[in-house]
Amino acid sequence: MQHPEEDLQVRWLKLRIKLKEQFNIKPDMNGVLLLIGVQELGQGPQEFSKEQKQDLMHIAICTILLPGGYYSFDGHDEEGWPHFTQMRALPGFNLFEQENFLKDHILLYFQQQGFI
């Protein structure tokens, strides 16, 4: 039987390969979060400033953690950017656990989008 940790890493690698096939990039964690943020913003690909990229990654994290009740969606501002409120604290993970927590939620997001 496969260890759940190995399964997560295999599914993560498969997602990155599929993203490479679709977008011609094999993004790391930040790149995947950026893709989700751009998707959720819904304004199409464009040039973003460093600050906007950080905002997009925040949108992605809020979005993927919505189903777990960590954030609630507040609506969009006048420029169309989504806003969220943190509803409960994130678990106190070390860096490795935190990355796996995010990977798991990212994979769930892409499943819900019908991408994987």
ChimeraX commands (.cxc) that place a marker at each C-alpha (Angstrom):
marker #1 position 0.00,0.00,0.00 radius 0.5
marker #1 position 1.28,3.44,-0.90 radius 0.5
marker #1 position 2.07,5.87,1.85 radius 0.5
marker #1 position -0.36,8.85,1.70 radius 0.5
marker #1 position 2.62,11.20,1.61 radius 0.5
marker #1 position 3.99,9.46,-1.51 radius 0.5
marker #1 position 0.55,9.54,-3.10 radius 0.5
marker #1 position 0.34,13.30,-2.55 radius 0.5
marker #1 position 3.75,13.84,-4.15 radius 0.5
marker #1 position 2.82,11.64,-7.13 radius 0.5
marker #1 position -0.47,13.50,-7.65 radius 0.5
marker #1 position 1.38,16.83,-7.32 radius 0.5
marker #1 position 3.92,15.79,-9.94 radius 0.5
marker #1 position 1.14,14.66,-12.30 radius 0.5
marker #1 position -0.59,18.03,-11.88 radius 0.5
marker #1 position 2.64,19.89,-12.69 radius 0.5
marker #1 position 3.17,17.71,-15.79 radius 0.5
marker #1 position -0.40,18.39,-16.94 radius 0.5
marker #1 position 0.10,22.14,-16.39 radius 0.5
marker #1 position 3.30,21.90,-18.43 radius 0.5
marker #1 position 1.40,20.20,-21.26 radius 0.5
marker #1 position -1.35,22.84,-21.18 radius 0.5
marker #1 position 0.62,26.03,-20.49 radius 0.5
marker #1 position 4.15,25.05,-21.51 radius 0.5
marker #1 position 5.46,25.73,-18.01 radius 0.5
marker #1 position 6.15,23.36,-15.13 radius 0.5
marker #1 position 5.37,25.65,-12.22 radius 0.5
marker #1 position 6.59,25.32,-8.67 radius 0.5
marker #1 position 4.22,25.96,-5.75 radius 0.5
marker #1 position 4.28,29.75,-6.24 radius 0.5
marker #1 position 3.71,29.36,-9.96 radius 0.5
marker #1 position 0.70,27.11,-9.40 radius 0.5
marker #1 position -0.73,29.58,-6.87 radius 0.5
marker #1 position -0.19,32.39,-9.37 radius 0.5
marker #1 position -2.07,30.43,-12.05 radius 0.5
marker #1 position -5.00,29.86,-9.66 radius 0.5
marker #1 position -5.00,33.56,-8.72 radius 0.5
marker #1 position -5.12,34.65,-12.37 radius 0.5
marker #1 position -7.89,32.10,-13.00 radius 0.5
marker #1 position -9.93,33.38,-10.05 radius 0.5
marker #1 position -9.38,37.03,-10.98 radius 0.5
marker #1 position -10.93,36.15,-14.33 radius 0.5
marker #1 position -9.39,39.01,-16.30 radius 0.5
marker #1 position -7.20,36.83,-18.49 radius 0.5
marker #1 position -3.42,36.67,-18.80 radius 0.5
marker #1 position -1.67,40.04,-18.52 radius 0.5
marker #1 position 1.43,41.63,-17.08 radius 0.5
marker #1 position 1.20,41.92,-13.30 radius 0.5
marker #1 position 3.41,43.92,-10.96 radius 0.5
marker #1 position 5.28,42.14,-8.17 radius 0.5
marker #1 position 2.67,43.44,-5.68 radius 0.5
marker #1 position -0.20,42.23,-7.89 radius 0.5
marker #1 position 1.45,38.80,-8.13 radius 0.5
marker #1 position 1.56,38.63,-4.32 radius 0.5
marker #1 position -2.13,39.63,-4.26 radius 0.5
marker #1 position -2.91,36.93,-6.84 radius 0.5
marker #1 position -1.16,34.31,-4.72 radius 0.5
marker #1 position -3.18,35.50,-1.70 radius 0.5
marker #1 position -6.39,35.15,-3.77 radius 0.5
marker #1 position -5.31,31.60,-4.66 radius 0.5
marker #1 position -4.62,30.62,-1.05 radius 0.5
marker #1 position -7.95,32.06,0.12 radius 0.5
marker #1 position -9.76,30.29,-2.73 radius 0.5
marker #1 position -8.24,26.86,-2.16 radius 0.5
marker #1 position -8.88,27.11,1.59 radius 0.5
marker #1 position -12.50,28.28,1.25 radius 0.5
marker #1 position -13.93,24.72,1.34 radius 0.5
marker #1 position -12.11,24.10,4.64 radius 0.5
marker #1 position -13.77,27.11,6.25 radius 0.5
marker #1 position -10.51,29.02,6.69 radius 0.5
marker #1 position -11.71,31.97,4.61 radius 0.5
marker #1 position -15.01,33.42,3.48 radius 0.5
marker #1 position -15.57,35.27,0.22 radius 0.5
marker #1 position -16.60,38.91,0.70 radius 0.5
marker #1 position -17.15,39.93,-2.93 radius 0.5
marker #1 position -15.24,41.92,-5.54 radius 0.5
marker #1 position -13.91,45.47,-5.34 radius 0.5
marker #1 position -14.52,48.12,-8.03 radius 0.5
marker #1 position -11.58,46.77,-10.07 radius 0.5
marker #1 position -12.98,43.23,-10.01 radius 0.5
marker #1 position -10.51,41.79,-7.50 radius 0.5
marker #1 position -12.00,39.27,-5.04 radius 0.5
marker #1 position -11.71,39.87,-1.30 radius 0.5
marker #1 position -11.81,37.41,1.58 radius 0.5
marker #1 position -11.97,37.34,5.37 radius 0.5
marker #1 position -10.00,34.82,7.40 radius 0.5
marker #1 position -12.50,32.83,9.46 radius 0.5
marker #1 position -10.15,30.64,11.47 radius 0.5
marker #1 position -6.46,30.23,12.04 radius 0.5
marker #1 position -4.47,27.91,9.84 radius 0.5
marker #1 position -2.99,24.86,11.56 radius 0.5
marker #1 position 0.43,25.40,13.11 radius 0.5
marker #1 position 2.50,23.44,10.63 radius 0.5
marker #1 position 6.19,23.32,9.98 radius 0.5
marker #1 position 7.23,24.35,6.47 radius 0.5
marker #1 position 7.07,20.81,5.05 radius 0.5
marker #1 position 3.61,20.14,6.51 radius 0.5
marker #1 position 2.40,23.55,5.34 radius 0.5
marker #1 position 3.52,22.83,1.79 radius 0.5
marker #1 position 1.73,19.47,1.79 radius 0.5
marker #1 position -1.40,21.09,3.26 radius 0.5
marker #1 position -1.39,23.58,0.36 radius 0.5
marker #1 position -0.61,20.88,-2.23 radius 0.5
marker #1 position -3.57,18.84,-1.01 radius 0.5
marker #1 position -5.91,21.84,-1.28 radius 0.5
marker #1 position -4.51,22.83,-4.68 radius 0.5
marker #1 position -5.15,19.30,-5.99 radius 0.5
marker #1 position -8.71,19.46,-4.64 radius 0.5
marker #1 position -9.19,22.83,-6.38 radius 0.5
marker #1 position -8.06,21.42,-9.74 radius 0.5
marker #1 position -10.32,18.38,-9.26 radius 0.5
marker #1 position -13.29,20.66,-8.59 radius 0.5
marker #1 position -12.40,22.68,-11.71 radius 0.5
marker #1 position -12.45,19.45,-13.74 radius 0.5
marker #1 position -8.80,19.89,-14.71 radius 0.5
marker #1 position -7.64,16.60,-13.16 radius 0.5
marker link #1:1,2 radius 0.2
marker link #1:2,3 radius 0.2
marker link #1:3,4 radius 0.2
marker link #1:4,5 radius 0.2
marker link #1:5,6 radius 0.2
marker link #1:6,7 radius 0.2
marker link #1:7,8 radius 0.2
marker link #1:8,9 radius 0.2
marker link #1:9,10 radius 0.2
marker link #1:10,11 radius 0.2
marker link #1:11,12 radius 0.2
marker link #1:12,13 radius 0.2
marker link #1:13,14 radius 0.2
marker link #1:14,15 radius 0.2
marker link #1:15,16 radius 0.2
marker link #1:16,17 radius 0.2
marker link #1:17,18 radius 0.2
marker link #1:18,19 radius 0.2
marker link #1:19,20 radius 0.2
marker link #1:20,21 radius 0.2
marker link #1:21,22 radius 0.2
marker link #1:22,23 radius 0.2
marker link #1:23,24 radius 0.2
marker link #1:24,25 radius 0.2
marker link #1:25,26 radius 0.2
marker link #1:26,27 radius 0.2
marker link #1:27,28 radius 0.2
marker link #1:28,29 radius 0.2
marker link #1:29,30 radius 0.2
marker link #1:30,31 radius 0.2
marker link #1:31,32 radius 0.2
marker link #1:32,33 radius 0.2
marker link #1:33,34 radius 0.2
marker link #1:34,35 radius 0.2
marker link #1:35,36 radius 0.2
marker link #1:36,37 radius 0.2
marker link #1:37,38 radius 0.2
marker link #1:38,39 radius 0.2
marker link #1:39,40 radius 0.2
marker link #1:40,41 radius 0.2
marker link #1:41,42 radius 0.2
marker link #1:42,43 radius 0.2
marker link #1:43,44 radius 0.2
marker link #1:44,45 radius 0.2
marker link #1:45,46 radius 0.2
marker link #1:46,47 radius 0.2
marker link #1:47,48 radius 0.2
marker link #1:48,49 radius 0.2
marker link #1:49,50 radius 0.2
marker link #1:50,51 radius 0.2
marker link #1:51,52 radius 0.2
marker link #1:52,53 radius 0.2
marker link #1:53,54 radius 0.2
marker link #1:54,55 radius 0.2
marker link #1:55,56 radius 0.2
marker link #1:56,57 radius 0.2
marker link #1:57,58 radius 0.2
marker link #1:58,59 radius 0.2
marker link #1:59,60 radius 0.2
marker link #1:60,61 radius 0.2
marker link #1:61,62 radius 0.2
marker link #1:62,63 radius 0.2
marker link #1:63,64 radius 0.2
marker link #1:64,65 radius 0.2
marker link #1:65,66 radius 0.2
marker link #1:66,67 radius 0.2
marker link #1:67,68 radius 0.2
marker link #1:68,69 radius 0.2
marker link #1:69,70 radius 0.2
marker link #1:70,71 radius 0.2
marker link #1:71,72 radius 0.2
marker link #1:72,73 radius 0.2
marker link #1:73,74 radius 0.2
marker link #1:74,75 radius 0.2
marker link #1:75,76 radius 0.2
marker link #1:76,77 radius 0.2
marker link #1:77,78 radius 0.2
marker link #1:78,79 radius 0.2
marker link #1:79,80 radius 0.2
marker link #1:80,81 radius 0.2
marker link #1:81,82 radius 0.2
marker link #1:82,83 radius 0.2
marker link #1:83,84 radius 0.2
marker link #1:84,85 radius 0.2
marker link #1:85,86 radius 0.2
marker link #1:86,87 radius 0.2
marker link #1:87,88 radius 0.2
marker link #1:88,89 radius 0.2
marker link #1:89,90 radius 0.2
marker link #1:90,91 radius 0.2
marker link #1:91,92 radius 0.2
marker link #1:92,93 radius 0.2
marker link #1:93,94 radius 0.2
marker link #1:94,95 radius 0.2
marker link #1:95,96 radius 0.2
marker link #1:96,97 radius 0.2
marker link #1:97,98 radius 0.2
marker link #1:98,99 radius 0.2
marker link #1:99,100 radius 0.2
marker link #1:100,101 radius 0.2
marker link #1:101,102 radius 0.2
marker link #1:102,103 radius 0.2
marker link #1:103,104 radius 0.2
marker link #1:104,105 radius 0.2
marker link #1:105,106 radius 0.2
marker link #1:106,107 radius 0.2
marker link #1:107,108 radius 0.2
marker link #1:108,109 radius 0.2
marker link #1:109,110 radius 0.2
marker link #1:110,111 radius 0.2
marker link #1:111,112 radius 0.2
marker link #1:112,113 radius 0.2
marker link #1:113,114 radius 0.2
marker link #1:114,115 radius 0.2
marker link #1:115,116 radius 0.2
view
